[in-house]
Amino acid sequence: MVLNRFQMAAVKRTAQNTKKLVAQREKINEKMRTLAAELISINEQIDAWEAPIKIMTGGYTSEQMLSWEGVTPEENSQVVDATPENIAPEVINDEQVF
């Protein structure tokens, strides 16, 4: 492709005007690659911690269990409500201790 001098001048001006933006884009792309690698590492750690919980709960994560997400009413009846009102007081030397 052959460009005349006016076209070549336009190409040079455009390159000069976008140089900073291209550098900024490269910096952002590098940050994104670094953050993506960090995200993969964090997700692997979460999965390792959640694996026993998923086995114990039949596939639910700890967040799902704590927010009751995905738990049917029948399964709710198996969970003990551990609020202070529902805990029987312990008796020591004929005195109630909570």
N, C-alpha and C positions, 0 to 999 in steps of 0.2 A: 504494500500500500504506500502510495506516495502522497505526502501532504505538502501543501504550499506553505509559505512562510507565515501566513495569517492563521492557518489551522494549527501549525506547530506552536505558534505563540499562544493560542488558546489552550492547547494541551499543557504547555508549561505553566501557564497561570493557574489552570485547574489543579495541577499537581502541587503547586506551591500553596494554594488555598486549602487543599485537603490534607496536606502533610501532617499537621497537628492532629486532625481528626483520625487519621489512619494510625498514628502513634497511640492515641488515646484508645482506639478500638483494640489494638494489640495488647495494651496493658489490661484492659477489661477482660479480654479473652484469656489471658494468662491467669488472672484472678479467678475466673470461672473454672478453669481447669484445676487449679489448686483447691478451690472450694468443692468441686465435684469429687475429687479424691478424698477430701476430708469427710464429705457426706457419706461416701461409700464406707469409709472406716467406721463412722458413728453408727450407721445402719447395721453393720456387721456386729458391733458390740451390743446393740439393742437386741438383735436377733439371738445372740448367744445368751443373754440374760433372760429373754422371753421364752426360749425353747422349753425349759421345764414347766413353766406356767401353761404354755399351750398344750403340753402333754397332759398335765393335771386337769385342765379345764375343758379338754376336748377341742382345742383349737382357738380358744379366745385368748386375747392378750390381757395383761394386767389392767391396762387402761379401759378396755371394753368391760372387764368384770367390775371395775370400780364405778363405771358410769352406767352399768346395767345394760350396755349396748349389746344387742343380740341375745339377751337372756330371756327365755320365755317365762311366763308366770309360774309354770310348773317347776322350773329350775329355781325361781326366786324362793319358793317355799323351803328349799334345802339350805338356803343361806341363813345363818344366824345373825340377827340384828344385835350388834354389840354396843348399843348406846348405853349410857349409865343407868337409864331407867329400866332396862331389860336385863341387867346383870344382877344376879342374886347376891346379897351381901354375904361376906364371909364372917363367920362368928369365931372369935378368939377370946377365950376366958369369959364367956357369957356377954361379950361386947361385940356389937356389930362394927365391922371394919369394911370399908369399900375399897 
